[in-house]
């Protein structure tokens, strides 16, 4: 099973062939238009889209043989944007697709604050395992000093201790949060302004048969300020 997450920085229709070329099973795309999410059925991918702006939302794609069903009814108080799906295929699990955005006039609620909000108010999303949380978190442990409590490290600790989830990249490469060697985001697409903002959290029991990879700036900067993150897990899990 291969899972990919990528913030495409819009115009996904022009870029999607690159993502689908390697036949990923589940794909989470941020900044995707509603139209782009609906046009890949003939290519073997069924997409679901959520958002308020039809030109810029959150899309999840399942390859033929995989089904996606959005879980529950949305509430006005739900985090923007964290969306749970039931995934069925060679491996069945709950997917929480993430595009953690800024919240006007609330620094505490912005970005990783939205993950903490889900962990407080939508705990049922994380209790039906296995769980995968994938997307653009807009967060890193290097910014913990700006948040005394609801910060990135606190989020990673809670996911690990309460739900047995670990970041696939960090587990596969034996890396600590905040000490990443490979960025996923380049501010203004500038190679001298790298950050690691994208994550796929998976059950720790998957780690023995898992690999994780991040696209290179030289290959992806022409399309987006983010590089795709992919995780391969042995299908028998």
C-alpha positions in Angstrom: 0.0 0.0 0.0 1.3 3.4 -1.0 0.0 6.7 0.6 1.0 10.1 -0.7 0.3 13.6 0.6 1.2 16.7 -1.3 0.2 20.4 -1.2 0.0 21.1 -4.9 -0.2 24.9 -4.6 -3.3 24.8 -6.9 -3.7 23.9 -10.6 -3.6 20.2 -9.7 -5.2 19.2 -13.0 -1.9 20.2 -14.7 0.3 18.4 -12.2 -1.7 15.2 -11.2 -0.1 12.9 -13.8 3.2 13.2 -11.9 1.5 12.0 -8.7 -0.5 9.2 -10.2 2.3 7.9 -12.4 3.6 5.7 -9.6 0.1 4.3 -8.9 -0.3 5.3 -5.2 -3.3 3.7 -3.5 -4.4 6.7 -1.4 -3.5 10.3 -2.2 -4.2 13.4 -0.1 -3.9 16.7 -1.9 -4.1 20.2 -0.4 -5.0 23.4 -2.3 -6.8 21.3 -4.9 -9.9 22.6 -6.8 -13.2 20.8 -6.7 -13.1 20.3 -10.5 -9.7 18.7 -10.3 -10.9 16.2 -7.7 -13.7 15.1 -10.0 -11.8 14.5 -13.2 -9.7 11.4 -12.7 -12.3 8.6 -12.7 -11.2 7.5 -16.2 -7.6 7.3 -14.9 -8.6 4.8 -12.2 -8.9 7.3 -9.3 -12.0 8.4 -7.5 -11.7 11.7 -5.7 -13.6 13.3 -2.8 -13.3 17.0 -2.1 -14.1 19.3 0.8 -13.7 23.0 1.2 -15.3 26.4 1.1 -13.5 27.8 -2.0 -14.1 25.6 -5.0 -10.7 26.6 -6.4 -8.7 25.7 -3.3 -9.7 22.8 -0.9 -8.7 19.4 0.3 -9.0 16.3 -1.9 -8.5 12.6 -1.2 -8.2 10.1 -4.0 -8.5 6.3 -3.9 -7.1 4.1 -6.6 -9.4 1.5 -8.3 -9.9 -1.3 -5.8 -10.0 1.1 -2.8 -13.1 2.8 -1.4 -13.4 6.1 0.5 -16.3 7.0 2.7 -16.4 10.3 4.6 -17.2 9.6 8.3 -19.9 11.4 10.3 -21.5 14.7 9.8 -19.4 17.9 9.9 -19.9 20.5 12.6 -19.3 24.2 12.4 -16.9 23.8 15.3 -14.8 21.1 13.5 -11.2 21.9 12.8 -10.3 23.5 9.4 -9.4 21.3 7.6 -9.3 17.8 9.2 -11.6 15.3 7.5 -12.0 11.6 8.5 -12.6 8.9 5.9 -13.2 5.1 6.1 -10.8 3.5 3.7 -11.3 -0.1 2.5 -9.0 -2.1 0.3 -6.0 -4.4 0.7 -5.6 -2.6 4.1 -8.6 -1.0 5.8 -8.2 1.9 8.1 -9.5 5.3 9.2 -7.8 8.2 7.3 -7.8 11.7 8.8 -6.8 14.0 5.9 -5.2 17.2 7.0 -4.7 20.7 5.7 -4.1 22.7 8.9 -4.7 26.3 8.2 -4.5 29.7 9.9 -7.4 30.9 12.0 -8.1 34.6 11.9 -7.3 36.5 15.1 -6.3 33.3 16.9 -2.6 32.3 16.9 -3.3 29.5 19.4 -6.0 27.9 17.1 -3.9 28.2 13.9 -2.1 25.3 12.2 -1.1 22.7 14.8 -3.8 24.2 17.0 -6.3 22.6 14.7 -4.8 19.2 15.3 -5.0 19.7 19.1 -8.6 20.9 18.6 -9.5 17.6 16.9 -7.8 15.6 19.7 -9.9 17.5 22.2 -13.3 17.6 20.5 -13.2 14.7 17.9 -11.6 11.9 19.9 -13.9 9.4 18.2 -11.9 9.9 15.0 -8.8 8.4 16.6 -10.4 5.4 18.4 -11.3 3.1 15.5 -8.0 1.7 14.4 -5.9 1.4 12.5 -5.6 5.2 12.0 -3.6 7.1 9.5 -3.3 10.9 9.7 -1.8 12.5 6.5 -1.4 15.9 5.2 0.0 19.4 5.4 0.3 20.2 9.2 2.0 23.6 8.7 3.9 22.7 11.8 7.3 21.6 13.2 8.9 21.1 16.6 11.3 24.0 15.9 8.4 26.4 16.6 7.5 24.8 20.0 9.0 27.8 21.8 6.2 29.9 20.4 3.6 27.6 21.9 3.9 26.6 25.5 1.3 23.9 25.5 -0.5 23.1 22.3 2.6 22.7 20.2 4.0 20.3 17.7 5.9 18.1 20.2 2.9 17.8 22.5 0.8 16.7 19.5 3.4 14.0 18.4 3.6 12.8 22.0 -0.1 12.5 22.4 -0.5 10.6 19.1 2.2 8.2 20.2 1.2 7.6 23.8 -2.6 7.6 23.4 -3.1 6.1 20.0 0.2 4.4 19.1 0.8 6.6 16.0 4.2 7.7 14.8 5.4 9.9 11.9 6.3 7.5 9.1 9.2 9.6 7.9 10.7 10.0 11.4 10.3 6.3 12.2 11.7 5.1 8.9 14.7 7.4 9.1 15.2 7.3 12.9 14.8 11.0 13.0 13.6 13.3 15.8 11.0 15.9 15.3 12.6 19.2 14.7 15.9 17.6 13.4 14.7 16.5 9.9 17.3 16.2 7.2 14.8 16.4 4.3 12.4 19.3 4.0 8.9 19.1 2.6 8.3 22.8 2.1 10.4 25.6 0.7 9.2 29.2 1.4 8.6 31.0 -1.9 10.0 27.8 -3.5 13.5 29.0 -2.4 16.0 26.2 -1.7 17.6 28.3 1.0 14.3 28.5 3.0 13.5 24.8 3.9 11.0 23.4 6.4 9.5 20.1 7.2 5.7 20.7 7.4 4.1 17.5 6.0 3.5 14.3 7.8 1.9 10.8 7.6 1.3 9.4 11.0 0.8 5.6 11.0 0.4 2.8 13.6 3.8 2.0 15.1 3.1 -1.7 14.3 3.5 -0.9 10.6 7.0 0.4 10.9 8.9 -2.9 10.4 7.6 -3.2 6.9 7.5 0.5 5.9 9.5 3.0 3.9 9.1 6.7 3.6 10.4 9.1 0.9 10.2 12.9 0.1 10.5 14.4 -3.3 13.5 16.6 -4.1 13.3 20.3 -4.5 15.0 20.2 -7.9 12.2 17.8 -9.2 9.2 19.5 -7.7 9.8 23.3 -7.1 8.5 24.1 -10.6 5.1 22.8 -9.5 4.8 23.7 -5.9 6.4 25.1 -2.7 5.9 21.6 -1.2 7.4 18.3 -2.2 5.3 15.1 -2.0 5.7 12.7 1.0 5.1 9.0 0.3 4.9 6.0 2.5 4.9 2.4 1.4 3.6 -0.3 3.7 3.6 -4.1 3.1 0.0 -5.0 2.0 -0.4 -7.9 4.5 -0.7 -5.5 7.4 
